[in-house]
Amino acid sequence: MSTIKVLGPGCANCKRLTSLTEQALAELGRPEQVEKVTDYAEIAAYGVMSTPALVVDDQVLIAGRIPALSSLKDSLTEQLAAVV
């Protein structure tokens, strides 16, 4: 199973990305849980300069924006299919 993280300080945009990611996973029928990372050192370790960011299996998929649900589902499908 893949590891999915939302990086950010816990702002409204971070919460929105977390919610959208959980919705996308549910619609895709995926069992993964979304982990929230708020530690600035850990966020910086991913090279992320602008939050929120979405990380799947240690690869940054999205940073500094909130994608449309359909775009997020496409990105997750592509990334998660590579792992299976």
mmCIF file of the N, C-alpha and C atoms, coordinates in Angstrom:
data_MODEL
# 
_entry.id   MODEL 
# 
loop_
_atom_site.group_PDB 
_atom_site.id 
_atom_site.type_symbol 
_atom_site.label_atom_id 
_atom_site.label_alt_id 
_atom_site.label_comp_id 
_atom_site.label_asym_id 
_atom_site.label_entity_id 
_atom_site.label_seq_id 
_atom_site.pdbx_PDB_ins_code 
_atom_site.Cartn_x 
_atom_site.Cartn_y 
_atom_site.Cartn_z 
_atom_site.occupancy 
_atom_site.B_iso_or_equiv 
_atom_site.pdbx_formal_charge 
_atom_site.auth_seq_id 
_atom_site.auth_comp_id 
_atom_site.auth_asym_id 
_atom_site.auth_atom_id 
_atom_site.pdbx_PDB_model_num 
ATOM 1   N N  . MET A 1 1  ? 0.846   -1.179 0.000   1.00 0.00 ? 1  MET A N  1 
ATOM 2   C CA . MET A 1 1  ? 0.000   0.000  0.000   1.00 0.00 ? 1  MET A CA 1 
ATOM 3   C C  . MET A 1 1  ? 0.889   1.239  0.000   1.00 0.00 ? 1  MET A C  1 
ATOM 4   N N  . SER A 1 2  ? 0.459   2.247  -0.706  1.00 0.00 ? 2  SER A N  1 
ATOM 5   C CA . SER A 1 2  ? 1.231   3.475  -0.850  1.00 0.00 ? 2  SER A CA 1 
ATOM 6   C C  . SER A 1 2  ? 1.088   4.369  0.380   1.00 0.00 ? 2  SER A C  1 
ATOM 7   N N  . THR A 1 3  ? 2.096   5.211  0.568   1.00 0.00 ? 3  THR A N  1 
ATOM 8   C CA . THR A 1 3  ? 2.086   6.209  1.629   1.00 0.00 ? 3  THR A CA 1 
ATOM 9   C C  . THR A 1 3  ? 1.726   7.551  1.009   1.00 0.00 ? 3  THR A C  1 
ATOM 10  N N  . ILE A 1 4  ? 0.681   8.176  1.536   1.00 0.00 ? 4  ILE A N  1 
ATOM 11  C CA . ILE A 1 4  ? 0.211   9.455  1.003   1.00 0.00 ? 4  ILE A CA 1 
ATOM 12  C C  . ILE A 1 4  ? 0.253   10.486 2.118   1.00 0.00 ? 4  ILE A C  1 
ATOM 13  N N  . LYS A 1 5  ? 0.901   11.631 1.825   1.00 0.00 ? 5  LYS A N  1 
ATOM 14  C CA . LYS A 1 5  ? 1.049   12.687 2.823   1.00 0.00 ? 5  LYS A CA 1 
ATOM 15  C C  . LYS A 1 5  ? 0.629   14.027 2.241   1.00 0.00 ? 5  LYS A C  1 
ATOM 16  N N  . VAL A 1 6  ? -0.010  14.840 3.080   1.00 0.00 ? 6  VAL A N  1 
ATOM 17  C CA . VAL A 1 6  ? -0.269  16.228 2.738   1.00 0.00 ? 6  VAL A CA 1 
ATOM 18  C C  . VAL A 1 6  ? 0.659   17.056 3.624   1.00 0.00 ? 6  VAL A C  1 
ATOM 19  N N  . LEU A 1 7  ? 1.490   17.863 2.975   1.00 0.00 ? 7  LEU A N  1 
ATOM 20  C CA . LEU A 1 7  ? 2.448   18.694 3.702   1.00 0.00 ? 7  LEU A CA 1 
ATOM 21  C C  . LEU A 1 7  ? 1.901   20.103 3.828   1.00 0.00 ? 7  LEU A C  1 
ATOM 22  N N  . GLY A 1 8  ? 1.973   20.650 5.030   1.00 0.00 ? 8  GLY A N  1 
ATOM 23  C CA . GLY A 1 8  ? 1.538   22.025 5.260   1.00 0.00 ? 8  GLY A CA 1 
ATOM 24  C C  . GLY A 1 8  ? 1.318   22.289 6.732   1.00 0.00 ? 8  GLY A C  1 
ATOM 25  N N  . PRO A 1 9  ? 1.235   23.571 7.092   1.00 0.00 ? 9  PRO A N  1 
ATOM 26  C CA . PRO A 1 9  ? 1.127   23.950 8.498   1.00 0.00 ? 9  PRO A CA 1 
ATOM 27  C C  . PRO A 1 9  ? -0.248  23.727 9.124   1.00 0.00 ? 9  PRO A C  1 
ATOM 28  N N  . GLY A 1 10 ? -1.215  23.291 8.337   1.00 0.00 ? 10 GLY A N  1 
ATOM 29  C CA . GLY A 1 10 ? -2.556  23.076 8.875   1.00 0.00 ? 10 GLY A CA 1 
ATOM 30  C C  . GLY A 1 10 ? -3.511  24.185 8.506   1.00 0.00 ? 10 GLY A C  1 
ATOM 31  N N  . CYS A 1 11 ? -3.157  24.962 7.493   1.00 0.00 ? 11 CYS A N  1 
ATOM 32  C CA . CYS A 1 11 ? -3.995  26.075 7.044   1.00 0.00 ? 11 CYS A CA 1 
ATOM 33  C C  . CYS A 1 11 ? -5.243  25.563 6.323   1.00 0.00 ? 11 CYS A C  1 
ATOM 34  N N  . ALA A 1 12 ? -6.120  26.455 5.953   1.00 0.00 ? 12 ALA A N  1 
ATOM 35  C CA . ALA A 1 12 ? -7.358  26.082 5.267   1.00 0.00 ? 12 ALA A CA 1 
ATOM 36  C C  . ALA A 1 12 ? -7.070  25.349 3.959   1.00 0.00 ? 12 ALA A C  1 
ATOM 37  N N  . ASN A 1 13 ? -6.072  25.792 3.205   1.00 0.00 ? 13 ASN A N  1 
ATOM 38  C CA . ASN A 1 13 ? -5.735  25.128 1.944   1.00 0.00 ? 13 ASN A CA 1 
ATOM 39  C C  . ASN A 1 13 ? -5.210  23.713 2.187   1.00 0.00 ? 13 ASN A C  1 
ATOM 40  N N  . CYS A 1 14 ? -4.458  23.531 3.257   1.00 0.00 ? 14 CYS A N  1 
ATOM 41  C CA . CYS A 1 14 ? -3.943  22.201 3.593   1.00 0.00 ? 14 CYS A CA 1 
ATOM 42  C C  . CYS A 1 14 ? -5.102  21.262 3.930   1.00 0.00 ? 14 CYS A C  1 
ATOM 43  N N  . LYS A 1 15 ? -6.046  21.773 4.692   1.00 0.00 ? 15 LYS A N  1 
ATOM 44  C CA . LYS A 1 15 ? -7.213  20.976 5.057   1.00 0.00 ? 15 LYS A CA 1 
ATOM 45  C C  . LYS A 1 15 ? -8.049  20.654 3.822   1.00 0.00 ? 15 LYS A C  1 
ATOM 46  N N  . ARG A 1 16 ? -8.149  21.598 2.903   1.00 0.00 ? 16 ARG A N  1 
ATOM 47  C CA . ARG A 1 16 ? -8.905  21.382 1.666   1.00 0.00 ? 16 ARG A CA 1 
ATOM 48  C C  . ARG A 1 16 ? -8.245  20.300 0.819   1.00 0.00 ? 16 ARG A C  1 
ATOM 49  N N  . LEU A 1 17 ? -6.904  20.352 0.684   1.00 0.00 ? 17 LEU A N  1 
ATOM 50  C CA . LEU A 1 17 ? -6.190  19.338 -0.090  1.00 0.00 ? 17 LEU A CA 1 
ATOM 51  C C  . LEU A 1 17 ? -6.338  17.963 0.564   1.00 0.00 ? 17 LEU A C  1 
ATOM 52  N N  . THR A 1 18 ? -6.283  17.909 1.885   1.00 0.00 ? 18 THR A N  1 
ATOM 53  C CA . THR A 1 18 ? -6.464  16.641 2.604   1.00 0.00 ? 18 THR A CA 1 
ATOM 54  C C  . THR A 1 18 ? -7.847  16.070 2.310   1.00 0.00 ? 18 THR A C  1 
ATOM 55  N N  . SER A 1 19 ? -8.862  16.896 2.406   1.00 0.00 ? 19 SER A N  1 
ATOM 56  C CA . SER A 1 19 ? -10.234 16.475 2.159   1.00 0.00 ? 19 SER A CA 1 
ATOM 57  C C  . SER A 1 19 ? -10.416 16.004 0.713   1.00 0.00 ? 19 SER A C  1 
ATOM 58  N N  . LEU A 1 20 ? -9.889  16.761 -0.238  1.00 0.00 ? 20 LEU A N  1 
ATOM 59  C CA . LEU A 1 20 ? -9.984  16.377 -1.648  1.00 0.00 ? 20 LEU A CA 1 
ATOM 60  C C  . LEU A 1 20 ? -9.265  15.060 -1.916  1.00 0.00 ? 20 LEU A C  1 
ATOM 61  N N  . THR A 1 21 ? -8.111  14.884 -1.304  1.00 0.00 ? 21 THR A N  1 
ATOM 62  C CA . THR A 1 21 ? -7.338  13.651 -1.498  1.00 0.00 ? 21 THR A CA 1 
ATOM 63  C C  . THR A 1 21 ? -8.099  12.460 -0.939  1.00 0.00 ? 21 THR A C  1 
ATOM 64  N N  . GLU A 1 22 ? -8.685  12.620 0.244   1.00 0.00 ? 22 GLU A N  1 
ATOM 65  C CA . GLU A 1 22 ? -9.479  11.539 0.834   1.00 0.00 ? 22 GLU A CA 1 
ATOM 66  C C  . GLU A 1 22 ? -10.693 11.221 -0.039  1.00 0.00 ? 22 GLU A C  1 
ATOM 67  N N  . GLN A 1 23 ? -11.325 12.257 -0.596  1.00 0.00 ? 23 GLN A N  1 
ATOM 68  C CA . GLN A 1 23 ? -12.468 12.055 -1.478  1.00 0.00 ? 23 GLN A CA 1 
ATOM 69  C C  . GLN A 1 23 ? -12.037 11.317 -2.748  1.00 0.00 ? 23 GLN A C  1 
ATOM 70  N N  . ALA A 1 24 ? -10.912 11.739 -3.331  1.00 0.00 ? 24 ALA A N  1 
ATOM 71  C CA . ALA A 1 24 ? -10.413 11.098 -4.555  1.00 0.00 ? 24 ALA A CA 1 
ATOM 72  C C  . ALA A 1 24 ? -10.095 9.629  -4.297  1.00 0.00 ? 24 ALA A C  1 
ATOM 73  N N  . LEU A 1 25 ? -9.443  9.339  -3.183  1.00 0.00 ? 25 LEU A N  1 
ATOM 74  C CA . LEU A 1 25 ? -9.108  7.952  -2.853  1.00 0.00 ? 25 LEU A CA 1 
ATOM 75  C C  . LEU A 1 25 ? -10.369 7.109  -2.677  1.00 0.00 ? 25 LEU A C  1 
ATOM 76  N N  . ALA A 1 26 ? -11.370 7.675  -2.013  1.00 0.00 ? 26 ALA A N  1 
ATOM 77  C CA . ALA A 1 26 ? -12.626 6.958  -1.808  1.00 0.00 ? 26 ALA A CA 1 
ATOM 78  C C  . ALA A 1 26 ? -13.302 6.670  -3.145  1.00 0.00 ? 26 ALA A C  1 
ATOM 79  N N  . GLU A 1 27 ? -13.323 7.658  -4.033  1.00 0.00 ? 27 GLU A N  1 
ATOM 80  C CA . GLU A 1 27 ? -13.960 7.475  -5.334  1.00 0.00 ? 27 GLU A CA 1 
ATOM 81  C C  . GLU A 1 27 ? -13.194 6.475  -6.202  1.00 0.00 ? 27 GLU A C  1 
ATOM 82  N N  . LEU A 1 28 ? -11.891 6.382  -5.980  1.00 0.00 ? 28 LEU A N  1 
ATOM 83  C CA . LEU A 1 28 ? -11.071 5.423  -6.724  1.00 0.00 ? 28 LEU A CA 1 
ATOM 84  C C  . LEU A 1 28 ? -11.082 4.033  -6.090  1.00 0.00 ? 28 LEU A C  1 
ATOM 85  N N  . GLY A 1 29 ? -11.699 3.928  -4.901  1.00 0.00 ? 29 GLY A N  1 
ATOM 86  C CA . GLY A 1 29 ? -11.760 2.644  -4.208  1.00 0.00 ? 29 GLY A CA 1 
ATOM 87  C C  . GLY A 1 29 ? -10.420 2.230  -3.632  1.00 0.00 ? 29 GLY A C  1 
ATOM 88  N N  . ARG A 1 30 ? -9.601  3.211  -3.269  1.00 0.00 ? 30 ARG A N  1 
ATOM 89  C CA . ARG A 1 30 ? -8.266  2.933  -2.728  1.00 0.00 ? 30 ARG A CA 1 
ATOM 90  C C  . ARG A 1 30 ? -8.304  2.934  -1.195  1.00 0.00 ? 30 ARG A C  1 
ATOM 91  N N  . PRO A 1 31 ? -7.573  2.017  -0.547  1.00 0.00 ? 31 PRO A N  1 
ATOM 92  C CA . PRO A 1 31 ? -7.602  1.908  0.913   1.00 0.00 ? 31 PRO A CA 1 
ATOM 93  C C  . PRO A 1 31 ? -6.628  2.838  1.639   1.00 0.00 ? 31 PRO A C  1 
ATOM 94  N N  . GLU A 1 32 ? -5.782  3.542  0.917   1.00 0.00 ? 32 GLU A N  1 
ATOM 95  C CA . GLU A 1 32 ? -4.747  4.358  1.564   1.00 0.00 ? 32 GLU A CA 1 
ATOM 96  C C  . GLU A 1 32 ? -5.344  5.437  2.462   1.00 0.00 ? 32 GLU A C  1 
ATOM 97  N N  . GLN A 1 33 ? -4.615  5.712  3.532   1.00 0.00 ? 33 GLN A N  1 
ATOM 98  C CA . GLN A 1 33 ? -4.971  6.787  4.444   1.00 0.00 ? 33 GLN A CA 1 
ATOM 99  C C  . GLN A 1 33 ? -4.053  7.978  4.168   1.00 0.00 ? 33 GLN A C  1 
ATOM 100 N N  . VAL A 1 34 ? -4.551  9.173  4.449   1.00 0.00 ? 34 VAL A N  1 
ATOM 101 C CA . VAL A 1 34 ? -3.779  10.388 4.226   1.00 0.00 ? 34 VAL A CA 1 
ATOM 102 C C  . VAL A 1 34 ? -3.152  10.826 5.544   1.00 0.00 ? 34 VAL A C  1 
ATOM 103 N N  . GLU A 1 35 ? -1.842  10.966 5.537   1.00 0.00 ? 35 GLU A N  1 
ATOM 104 C CA . GLU A 1 35 ? -1.094  11.420 6.707   1.00 0.00 ? 35 GLU A CA 1 
ATOM 105 C C  . GLU A 1 35 ? -0.847  12.915 6.558   1.00 0.00 ? 35 GLU A C  1 
ATOM 106 N N  . LYS A 1 36 ? -1.024  13.655 7.643   1.00 0.00 ? 36 LYS A N  1 
ATOM 107 C CA . LYS A 1 36 ? -0.771  15.102 7.622   1.00 0.00 ? 36 LYS A CA 1 
ATOM 108 C C  . LYS A 1 36 ? 0.606   15.370 8.219   1.00 0.00 ? 36 LYS A C  1 
ATOM 109 N N  . VAL A 1 37 ? 1.415   16.136 7.511   1.00 0.00 ? 37 VAL A N  1 
ATOM 110 C CA . VAL A 1 37 ? 2.757   16.481 7.972   1.00 0.00 ? 37 VAL A CA 1 
ATOM 111 C C  . VAL A 1 37 ? 2.810   17.990 8.163   1.00 0.00 ? 37 VAL A C  1 
ATOM 112 N N  . THR A 1 38 ? 3.010   18.421 9.412   1.00 0.00 ? 38 THR A N  1 
ATOM 113 C CA . THR A 1 38 ? 3.042   19.849 9.718   1.00 0.00 ? 38 THR A CA 1 
ATOM 114 C C  . THR A 1 38 ? 4.419   20.334 10.159  1.00 0.00 ? 38 THR A C  1 
ATOM 115 N N  . ASP A 1 39 ? 5.357   19.414 10.341  1.00 0.00 ? 39 ASP A N  1 
ATOM 116 C CA . ASP A 1 39 ? 6.702   19.776 10.785  1.00 0.00 ? 39 ASP A CA 1 
ATOM 117 C C  . ASP A 1 39 ? 7.466   20.434 9.645   1.00 0.00 ? 39 ASP A C  1 
ATOM 118 N N  . TYR A 1 40 ? 7.916   21.674 9.861   1.00 0.00 ? 40 TYR A N  1 
ATOM 119 C CA . TYR A 1 40 ? 8.579   22.438 8.814   1.00 0.00 ? 40 TYR A CA 1 
ATOM 120 C C  . TYR A 1 40 ? 9.859   21.769 8.316   1.00 0.00 ? 40 TYR A C  1 
ATOM 121 N N  . ALA A 1 41 ? 10.599  21.143 9.204   1.00 0.00 ? 41 ALA A N  1 
ATOM 122 C CA . ALA A 1 41 ? 11.840  20.464 8.798   1.00 0.00 ? 41 ALA A CA 1 
ATOM 123 C C  . ALA A 1 41 ? 11.530  19.299 7.864   1.00 0.00 ? 41 ALA A C  1 
ATOM 124 N N  . GLU A 1 42 ? 10.482  18.544 8.186   1.00 0.00 ? 42 GLU A N  1 
ATOM 125 C CA . GLU A 1 42 ? 10.105  17.418 7.328   1.00 0.00 ? 42 GLU A CA 1 
ATOM 126 C C  . GLU A 1 42 ? 9.578   17.903 5.975   1.00 0.00 ? 42 GLU A C  1 
ATOM 127 N N  . ILE A 1 43 ? 8.812   18.996 5.993   1.00 0.00 ? 43 ILE A N  1 
ATOM 128 C CA . ILE A 1 43 ? 8.308   19.573 4.743   1.00 0.00 ? 43 ILE A CA 1 
ATOM 129 C C  . ILE A 1 43 ? 9.485   20.032 3.880   1.00 0.00 ? 43 ILE A C  1 
ATOM 130 N N  . ALA A 1 44 ? 10.429  20.718 4.487   1.00 0.00 ? 44 ALA A N  1 
ATOM 131 C CA . ALA A 1 44 ? 11.603  21.207 3.761   1.00 0.00 ? 44 ALA A CA 1 
ATOM 132 C C  . ALA A 1 44 ? 12.442  20.062 3.208   1.00 0.00 ? 44 ALA A C  1 
ATOM 133 N N  . ALA A 1 45 ? 12.457  18.927 3.903   1.00 0.00 ? 45 ALA A N  1 
ATOM 134 C CA . ALA A 1 45 ? 13.236  17.775 3.451   1.00 0.00 ? 45 ALA A CA 1 
ATOM 135 C C  . ALA A 1 45 ? 12.739  17.259 2.102   1.00 0.00 ? 45 ALA A C  1 
ATOM 136 N N  . TYR A 1 46 ? 11.483  17.518 1.780   1.00 0.00 ? 46 TYR A N  1 
ATOM 137 C CA . TYR A 1 46 ? 10.939  17.125 0.476   1.00 0.00 ? 46 TYR A CA 1 
ATOM 138 C C  . TYR A 1 46 ? 11.249  18.155 -0.609  1.00 0.00 ? 46 TYR A C  1 
ATOM 139 N N  . GLY A 1 47 ? 11.857  19.275 -0.219  1.00 0.00 ? 47 GLY A N  1 
ATOM 140 C CA . GLY A 1 47 ? 12.175  20.329 -1.184  1.00 0.00 ? 47 GLY A CA 1 
ATOM 141 C C  . GLY A 1 47 ? 10.984  21.192 -1.526  1.00 0.00 ? 47 GLY A C  1 
ATOM 142 N N  . VAL A 1 48 ? 9.951   21.113 -0.726  1.00 0.00 ? 48 VAL A N  1 
ATOM 143 C CA . VAL A 1 48 ? 8.729   21.886 -0.977  1.00 0.00 ? 48 VAL A CA 1 
ATOM 144 C C  . VAL A 1 48 ? 8.908   23.298 -0.428  1.00 0.00 ? 48 VAL A C  1 
ATOM 145 N N  . MET A 1 49 ? 8.713   24.270 -1.310  1.00 0.00 ? 49 MET A N  1 
ATOM 146 C CA . MET A 1 49 ? 8.856   25.667 -0.904  1.00 0.00 ? 49 MET A CA 1 
ATOM 147 C C  . MET A 1 49 ? 7.503   26.341 -0.692  1.00 0.00 ? 49 MET A C  1 
ATOM 148 N N  . SER A 1 50 ? 6.442   25.735 -1.212  1.00 0.00 ? 50 SER A N  1 
ATOM 149 C CA . SER A 1 50 ? 5.128   26.324 -1.067  1.00 0.00 ? 50 SER A CA 1 
ATOM 150 C C  . SER A 1 50 ? 4.106   25.223 -0.812  1.00 0.00 ? 50 SER A C  1 
ATOM 151 N N  . THR A 1 51 ? 3.298   25.448 0.217   1.00 0.00 ? 51 THR A N  1 
ATOM 152 C CA . THR A 1 51 ? 2.312   24.454 0.619   1.00 0.00 ? 51 THR A CA 1 
ATOM 153 C C  . THR A 1 51 ? 0.921   24.929 0.202   1.00 0.00 ? 51 THR A C  1 
ATOM 154 N N  . PRO A 1 52 ? -0.050  24.053 0.149   1.00 0.00 ? 52 PRO A N  1 
ATOM 155 C CA . PRO A 1 52 ? 0.026   22.645 0.503   1.00 0.00 ? 52 PRO A CA 1 
ATOM 156 C C  . PRO A 1 52 ? 0.723   21.830 -0.587  1.00 0.00 ? 52 PRO A C  1 
ATOM 157 N N  . ALA A 1 53 ? 1.178   20.656 -0.186  1.00 0.00 ? 53 ALA A N  1 
ATOM 158 C CA . ALA A 1 53 ? 1.822   19.752 -1.135  1.00 0.00 ? 53 ALA A CA 1 
ATOM 159 C C  . ALA A 1 53 ? 1.304   18.341 -0.885  1.00 0.00 ? 53 ALA A C  1 
ATOM 160 N N  . LEU A 1 54 ? 1.273   17.553 -1.940  1.00 0.00 ? 54 LEU A N  1 
ATOM 161 C CA . LEU A 1 54 ? 0.836   16.164 -1.852  1.00 0.00 ? 54 LEU A CA 1 
ATOM 162 C C  . LEU A 1 54 ? 2.003   15.276 -2.237  1.00 0.00 ? 54 LEU A C  1 
ATOM 163 N N  . VAL A 1 55 ? 2.315   14.318 -1.363  1.00 0.00 ? 55 VAL A N  1 
ATOM 164 C CA . VAL A 1 55 ? 3.433   13.404 -1.576  1.00 0.00 ? 55 VAL A CA 1 
ATOM 165 C C  . VAL A 1 55 ? 2.891   11.980 -1.585  1.00 0.00 ? 55 VAL A C  1 
ATOM 166 N N  . VAL A 1 56 ? 3.244   11.230 -2.625  1.00 0.00 ? 56 VAL A N  1 
ATOM 167 C CA . VAL A 1 56 ? 2.865   9.823  -2.713  1.00 0.00 ? 56 VAL A CA 1 
ATOM 168 C C  . VAL A 1 56 ? 4.148   9.014  -2.831  1.00 0.00 ? 56 VAL A C  1 
ATOM 169 N N  . ASP A 1 57 ? 4.361   8.127  -1.862  1.00 0.00 ? 57 ASP A N  1 
ATOM 170 C CA . ASP A 1 57 ? 5.564   7.287  -1.839  1.00 0.00 ? 57 ASP A CA 1 
ATOM 171 C C  . ASP A 1 57 ? 6.832   8.117  -2.012  1.00 0.00 ? 57 ASP A C  1 
ATOM 172 N N  . ASP A 1 58 ? 6.930   9.192  -1.237  1.00 0.00 ? 58 ASP A N  1 
ATOM 173 C CA . ASP A 1 58 ? 8.093   10.079 -1.201  1.00 0.00 ? 58 ASP A CA 1 
ATOM 174 C C  . ASP A 1 58 ? 8.331   10.858 -2.491  1.00 0.00 ? 58 ASP A C  1 
ATOM 175 N N  . GLN A 1 59 ? 7.359   10.909 -3.373  1.00 0.00 ? 59 GLN A N  1 
ATOM 176 C CA . GLN A 1 59 ? 7.463   11.716 -4.585  1.00 0.00 ? 59 GLN A CA 1 
ATOM 177 C C  . GLN A 1 59 ? 6.434   12.840 -4.505  1.00 0.00 ? 59 GLN A C  1 
ATOM 178 N N  . VAL A 1 60 ? 6.896   14.079 -4.656  1.00 0.00 ? 60 VAL A N  1 
ATOM 179 C CA . VAL A 1 60 ? 5.997   15.230 -4.612  1.00 0.00 ? 60 VAL A CA 1 
ATOM 180 C C  . VAL A 1 60 ? 5.194   15.262 -5.909  1.00 0.00 ? 60 VAL A C  1 
ATOM 181 N N  . LEU A 1 61 ? 3.862   15.155 -5.782  1.00 0.00 ? 61 LEU A N  1 
ATOM 182 C CA . LEU A 1 61 ? 2.986   15.206 -6.955  1.00 0.00 ? 61 LEU A CA 1 
ATOM 183 C C  . LEU A 1 61 ? 2.471   16.612 -7.217  1.00 0.00 ? 61 LEU A C  1 
ATOM 184 N N  . ILE A 1 62 ? 2.146   17.322 -6.131  1.00 0.00 ? 62 ILE A N  1 
ATOM 185 C CA . ILE A 1 62 ? 1.537   18.642 -6.242  1.00 0.00 ? 62 ILE A CA 1 
ATOM 186 C C  . ILE A 1 62 ? 2.147   19.522 -5.159  1.00 0.00 ? 62 ILE A C  1 
ATOM 187 N N  . ALA A 1 63 ? 2.442   20.771 -5.500  1.00 0.00 ? 63 ALA A N  1 
ATOM 188 C CA . ALA A 1 63 ? 2.947   21.707 -4.495  1.00 0.00 ? 63 ALA A CA 1 
ATOM 189 C C  . ALA A 1 63 ? 2.429   23.110 -4.796  1.00 0.00 ? 63 ALA A C  1 
ATOM 190 N N  . GLY A 1 64 ? 1.981   23.781 -3.742  1.00 0.00 ? 64 GLY A N  1 
ATOM 191 C CA . GLY A 1 64 ? 1.596   25.176 -3.847  1.00 0.00 ? 64 GLY A CA 1 
ATOM 192 C C  . GLY A 1 64 ? 0.249   25.456 -4.483  1.00 0.00 ? 64 GLY A C  1 
ATOM 193 N N  . ARG A 1 65 ? -0.577  24.419 -4.658  1.00 0.00 ? 65 ARG A N  1 
ATOM 194 C CA . ARG A 1 65 ? -1.889  24.649 -5.263  1.00 0.00 ? 65 ARG A CA 1 
ATOM 195 C C  . ARG A 1 65 ? -2.856  23.539 -4.851  1.00 0.00 ? 65 ARG A C  1 
ATOM 196 N N  . ILE A 1 66 ? -4.123  23.803 -5.122  1.00 0.00 ? 66 ILE A N  1 
ATOM 197 C CA . ILE A 1 66 ? -5.150  22.798 -4.892  1.00 0.00 ? 66 ILE A CA 1 
ATOM 198 C C  . ILE A 1 66 ? -5.723  22.449 -6.253  1.00 0.00 ? 66 ILE A C  1 
ATOM 199 N N  . PRO A 1 67 ? -5.523  21.219 -6.705  1.00 0.00 ? 67 PRO A N  1 
ATOM 200 C CA . PRO A 1 67 ? -6.010  20.834 -8.034  1.00 0.00 ? 67 PRO A CA 1 
ATOM 201 C C  . PRO A 1 67 ? -7.509  20.557 -8.021  1.00 0.00 ? 67 PRO A C  1 
ATOM 202 N N  . ALA A 1 68 ? -8.085  20.508 -9.207  1.00 0.00 ? 68 ALA A N  1 
ATOM 203 C CA . ALA A 1 68 ? -9.476  20.078 -9.341  1.00 0.00 ? 68 ALA A CA 1 
ATOM 204 C C  . ALA A 1 68 ? -9.537  18.593 -8.981  1.00 0.00 ? 68 ALA A C  1 
ATOM 205 N N  . LEU A 1 69 ? -10.672 18.148 -8.504  1.00 0.00 ? 69 LEU A N  1 
ATOM 206 C CA . LEU A 1 69 ? -10.831 16.754 -8.093  1.00 0.00 ? 69 LEU A CA 1 
ATOM 207 C C  . LEU A 1 69 ? -10.484 15.790 -9.234  1.00 0.00 ? 69 LEU A C  1 
ATOM 208 N N  . SER A 1 70 ? -10.943 16.081 -10.435 1.00 0.00 ? 70 SER A N  1 
ATOM 209 C CA . SER A 1 70 ? -10.680 15.185 -11.569 1.00 0.00 ? 70 SER A CA 1 
ATOM 210 C C  . SER A 1 70 ? -9.183  15.102 -11.864 1.00 0.00 ? 70 SER A C  1 
ATOM 211 N N  . SER A 1 71 ? -8.495  16.216 -11.790 1.00 0.00 ? 71 SER A N  1 
ATOM 212 C CA . SER A 1 71 ? -7.047  16.235 -12.020 1.00 0.00 ? 71 SER A CA 1 
ATOM 213 C C  . SER A 1 71 ? -6.313  15.467 -10.925 1.00 0.00 ? 71 SER A C  1 
ATOM 214 N N  . LEU A 1 72 ? -6.765  15.634 -9.694  1.00 0.00 ? 72 LEU A N  1 
ATOM 215 C CA . LEU A 1 72 ? -6.164  14.927 -8.560  1.00 0.00 ? 72 LEU A CA 1 
ATOM 216 C C  . LEU A 1 72 ? -6.358  13.421 -8.717  1.00 0.00 ? 72 LEU A C  1 
ATOM 217 N N  . LYS A 1 73 ? -7.542  13.005 -9.108  1.00 0.00 ? 73 LYS A N  1 
ATOM 218 C CA . LYS A 1 73 ? -7.812  11.579 -9.313  1.00 0.00 ? 73 LYS A CA 1 
ATOM 219 C C  . LYS A 1 73 ? -6.915  11.017 -10.416 1.00 0.00 ? 73 LYS A C  1 
ATOM 220 N N  . ASP A 1 74 ? -6.741  11.776 -11.495 1.00 0.00 ? 74 ASP A N  1 
ATOM 221 C CA . ASP A 1 74 ? -5.866  11.330 -12.585 1.00 0.00 ? 74 ASP A CA 1 
ATOM 222 C C  . ASP A 1 74 ? -4.427  11.163 -12.093 1.00 0.00 ? 74 ASP A C  1 
ATOM 223 N N  . SER A 1 75 ? -3.933  12.140 -11.337 1.00 0.00 ? 75 SER A N  1 
ATOM 224 C CA . SER A 1 75 ? -2.554  12.072 -10.820 1.00 0.00 ? 75 SER A CA 1 
ATOM 225 C C  . SER A 1 75 ? -2.380  10.896 -9.878  1.00 0.00 ? 75 SER A C  1 
ATOM 226 N N  . LEU A 1 76 ? -3.356  10.695 -8.987  1.00 0.00 ? 76 LEU A N  1 
ATOM 227 C CA . LEU A 1 76 ? -3.275  9.574  -8.046  1.00 0.00 ? 76 LEU A CA 1 
ATOM 228 C C  . LEU A 1 76 ? -3.355  8.235  -8.774  1.00 0.00 ? 76 LEU A C  1 
ATOM 229 N N  . THR A 1 77 ? -4.239  8.129  -9.738  1.00 0.00 ? 77 THR A N  1 
ATOM 230 C CA . THR A 1 77 ? -4.381  6.884  -10.490 1.00 0.00 ? 77 THR A CA 1 
ATOM 231 C C  . THR A 1 77 ? -3.068  6.537  -11.165 1.00 0.00 ? 77 THR A C  1 
ATOM 232 N N  . GLU A 1 78 ? -2.450  7.511  -11.813 1.00 0.00 ? 78 GLU A N  1 
ATOM 233 C CA . GLU A 1 78 ? -1.189  7.291  -12.508 1.00 0.00 ? 78 GLU A CA 1 
ATOM 234 C C  . GLU A 1 78 ? -0.083  6.882  -11.537 1.00 0.00 ? 78 GLU A C  1 
ATOM 235 N N  . GLN A 1 79 ? 0.031   7.602  -10.422 1.00 0.00 ? 79 GLN A N  1 
ATOM 236 C CA . GLN A 1 79 ? 1.095   7.335  -9.468  1.00 0.00 ? 79 GLN A CA 1 
ATOM 237 C C  . GLN A 1 79 ? 0.865   6.008  -8.738  1.00 0.00 ? 79 GLN A C  1 
ATOM 238 N N  . LEU A 1 80 ? -0.354  5.721  -8.341  1.00 0.00 ? 80 LEU A N  1 
ATOM 239 C CA . LEU A 1 80 ? -0.635  4.501  -7.594  1.00 0.00 ? 80 LEU A CA 1 
ATOM 240 C C  . LEU A 1 80 ? -0.553  3.272  -8.501  1.00 0.00 ? 80 LEU A C  1 
ATOM 241 N N  . ALA A 1 81 ? -0.857  3.410  -9.780  1.00 0.00 ? 81 ALA A N  1 
ATOM 242 C CA . ALA A 1 81 ? -0.765  2.301  -10.715 1.00 0.00 ? 81 ALA A CA 1 
ATOM 243 C C  . ALA A 1 81 ? 0.689   1.881  -10.908 1.00 0.00 ? 81 ALA A C  1 
ATOM 244 N N  . ALA A 1 82 ? 1.594   2.846  -10.808 1.00 0.00 ? 82 ALA A N  1 
ATOM 245 C CA . ALA A 1 82 ? 3.014   2.545  -10.965 1.00 0.00 ? 82 ALA A CA 1 
ATOM 246 C C  . ALA A 1 82 ? 3.544   1.712  -9.809  1.00 0.00 ? 82 ALA A C  1 
ATOM 247 N N  . VAL A 1 83 ? 2.861   1.780  -8.662  1.00 0.00 ? 83 VAL A N  1 
ATOM 248 C CA . VAL A 1 83 ? 3.299   1.073  -7.460  1.00 0.00 ? 83 VAL A CA 1 
ATOM 249 C C  . VAL A 1 83 ? 2.769   -0.360 -7.439  1.00 0.00 ? 83 VAL A C  1 
ATOM 250 N N  . VAL A 1 84 ? 1.585   -0.576 -7.951  1.00 0.00 ? 84 VAL A N  1 
ATOM 251 C CA . VAL A 1 84 ? 0.926   -1.882 -7.872  1.00 0.00 ? 84 VAL A CA 1 
ATOM 252 C C  . VAL A 1 84 ? 1.622   -2.951 -8.619  1.00 0.00 ? 84 VAL A C  1 
# 
